Amino acid sequence: MEREDDFDIEEWSRQTRCVKCGNQLFPHNPKRAYVWAEHAYLKWNQTGLSPEHQRDTRSPNLMETLRNKNHPVVLYY
């Protein structure tokens, strides 16, 4: 069992950001999203590139697509 004083909120926050970006890239494949998140986390620690930057480099229009997906287009006839 993990002790409470071993819990690092900054590390947890970083991991959460990586998992969020992985799920945005691979919404239908959680295994692939998790593998990407692990690699993004390691790269972030080694190079300083944030997971959001890595996500945007891999898929430049993803955030625009996700934003447009949430706004339905209303057609009047």
Order of alpha helices (4+ residues) and beta strands (2+ residues): alpha-alpha-alpha-alpha
